[in-house]
Amino acid sequence: MTDNAPAVALLGTSADPPSKGHQVLLEQLCGCFSRVATWASDNPLKEHAAPLAIRTALLQALVDEIQAAELSLVQELSSPWAVTTLERAAARWPKHRLVFVVGSDLAGQIPRWKQADQILQRCTLAIAPRDGWPLKPATVAALTDLGGQVTQLDLSIPASASSIIRQAPLEQDIPRSVWPLLLKHNLYGLSGSGC
């Protein structure tokens, strides 16, 4: 694929639950790319509090709230393995460059992912800086040593974390469209009864 081919930004997330940080990241990606695809994933390195089908519905609500023509939920890309996701994305967009987006908090884990070298050879790795998780030069060096083409996105993503939200969900940390679904499904200790 040539460097002047159109790019598709790929952002998988556990969406457990989607946070205001996810919302800001997706909105800013839409300002940088003409096509942004997201999906709810089952990360084998995480324990998920909600089933994949519910997390997908939460993420769809967020995508609907953002209302950007560039953004779509493409759940068919979901796989526990990034290398499989990239194979599916390449089949879906054969004339596009694949830009795999991760937060700076996850960048250091990538060398431990299944077939990390193949992942890095199939895409550009775009790292979104999250407040509180600076990208270390050693992390970038480890990724480029595996053959990765790494770029740091010029974005500003708040430090909100789904793990903290699961422990103490606050309405101001969660996108407006997602909150009613958390109540409806009694997720993360919330209850919709009596509201």
C-alpha positions in Angstrom: 0.0 0.0 0.0 1.4 3.4 -0.9 1.8 6.3 1.5 -0.7 8.4 -0.5 -3.5 5.8 -0.2 -6.4 7.0 1.9 -6.1 5.9 5.5 -8.7 4.3 7.8 -8.2 4.8 11.5 -8.9 1.6 13.5 -9.8 1.9 17.2 -10.8 -1.1 19.2 -11.8 -0.7 22.8 -13.2 -2.8 25.6 -15.9 -0.2 26.0 -16.4 -1.4 29.5 -17.9 1.2 29.7 -17.1 3.9 27.0 -15.9 7.0 28.8 -15.7 10.7 28.0 -12.0 9.9 27.1 -13.3 7.5 24.4 -15.7 10.1 23.2 -13.0 12.8 22.9 -10.6 10.4 21.1 -13.2 9.3 18.6 -14.2 12.9 17.9 -10.6 14.0 17.4 -9.9 11.0 15.2 -12.8 12.1 13.0 -11.0 15.5 12.6 -7.8 13.7 11.4 -9.1 10.9 9.2 -11.8 10.6 6.5 -12.7 7.2 7.8 -12.7 6.0 11.4 -13.8 2.5 12.4 -14.3 1.4 16.0 -15.5 -1.8 17.7 -15.9 -3.4 21.1 -13.3 -6.0 21.7 -12.6 -8.9 24.0 -9.1 -8.1 25.2 -7.4 -11.4 26.4 -5.3 -9.3 28.9 -8.4 -7.9 30.6 -11.4 -9.2 32.6 -14.6 -7.7 31.3 -17.4 -6.6 33.6 -20.1 -6.7 30.9 -20.7 -9.1 28.1 -19.5 -8.2 24.6 -23.0 -7.7 23.2 -23.8 -5.1 25.9 -20.4 -3.4 25.4 -21.1 -3.2 21.7 -24.5 -1.6 22.4 -22.8 1.0 24.7 -20.3 1.8 22.0 -23.0 2.0 19.3 -24.8 4.6 21.5 -21.7 6.6 21.7 -21.1 6.5 17.9 -24.7 7.5 17.4 -24.2 10.5 19.8 -21.1 11.7 18.0 -22.9 11.8 14.7 -19.9 12.0 12.5 -20.0 10.9 8.9 -16.4 9.6 9.1 -17.2 7.3 12.1 -18.8 3.9 12.1 -19.0 0.9 14.4 -17.7 -2.1 12.5 -18.2 -4.9 15.0 -17.0 -7.5 12.4 -13.5 -6.3 13.1 -13.6 -7.5 16.7 -11.3 -10.3 17.7 -9.2 -11.1 20.8 -6.2 -10.8 18.5 -5.1 -7.6 16.8 -3.5 -9.5 13.9 -6.9 -11.0 13.1 -8.6 -7.6 13.2 -6.0 -6.2 10.8 -6.6 -9.1 8.4 -10.3 -8.4 8.4 -9.7 -4.7 8.0 -7.4 -5.3 5.0 -10.0 -7.4 3.4 -12.7 -4.8 4.0 -10.6 -1.8 2.8 -8.0 -3.2 0.4 -7.1 0.2 -1.1 -6.6 1.9 2.3 -3.6 2.3 4.6 -4.5 0.8 8.0 -3.8 3.1 11.0 -4.1 1.1 14.2 -4.8 3.5 17.1 -3.9 2.7 20.7 -3.7 4.9 23.8 -0.3 5.7 25.2 -1.2 3.6 28.3 -1.3 0.4 26.0 1.7 1.1 23.8 4.1 -0.7 26.1 2.0 -3.9 26.0 2.2 -4.3 22.2 5.5 -6.3 22.1 3.8 -8.9 24.2 0.8 -9.3 21.9 0.3 -12.4 19.8 2.3 -12.0 16.5 3.3 -8.4 17.5 5.8 -8.2 14.6 3.1 -9.1 12.0 0.8 -6.6 13.6 3.4 -3.8 13.2 4.2 -4.8 9.6 0.5 -4.6 8.5 -0.3 -1.1 9.7 0.9 2.3 10.9 0.7 2.3 14.7 -0.7 5.6 15.9 -0.4 6.3 19.6 -2.9 8.7 21.2 -1.4 10.5 24.2 -3.5 10.1 27.3 -3.0 12.5 30.2 -1.0 10.8 32.9 0.5 8.2 30.6 3.5 9.8 28.8 4.9 7.8 25.9 8.4 6.7 26.7 11.2 6.7 24.1 12.1 3.1 25.1 8.5 2.0 24.2 8.8 3.6 20.7 12.3 2.0 20.3 10.9 -1.4 21.2 8.1 -1.0 18.6 10.3 0.2 15.8 12.8 -2.6 16.6 9.9 -5.0 15.8 9.5 -3.3 12.4 6.8 -0.9 13.4 6.1 2.5 11.8 5.1 4.5 14.8 3.5 7.9 15.0 2.3 9.9 17.9 -1.0 11.6 17.2 -1.2 15.3 18.0 -4.3 14.9 20.2 -5.2 15.7 23.8 -7.1 12.8 25.5 -8.3 13.2 29.1 -7.1 10.7 31.7 -10.5 9.1 32.2 -10.2 5.3 32.7 -13.0 2.7 32.4 -11.5 0.7 35.2 -12.0 3.6 37.6 -15.5 4.2 36.2 -16.4 0.6 36.9 -15.5 1.0 40.6 -17.3 4.4 41.1 -19.4 5.4 38.1 -20.1 9.1 37.9 -22.4 10.6 35.3 -19.9 13.3 34.4 -17.3 10.7 33.3 -19.7 8.9 31.0 -21.0 10.0 27.6 -24.6 11.3 27.8 -25.9 8.5 25.5 -24.3 5.7 27.5 -25.5 6.6 31.0 -29.2 5.4 30.4 -28.0 2.1 29.1 -25.8 1.5 32.2 -28.9 2.1 34.3 -31.1 -0.1 32.1 -28.7 -3.0 32.4 -27.8 -2.4 36.0 -24.1 -2.2 35.2 -21.2 -1.4 37.5 -23.4 -1.2 40.6 -25.9 1.2 39.1 -29.6 0.4 39.2 -32.3 1.8 37.0 -35.0 1.1 39.4 -36.6 4.1 41.1 -34.9 6.6 38.7 
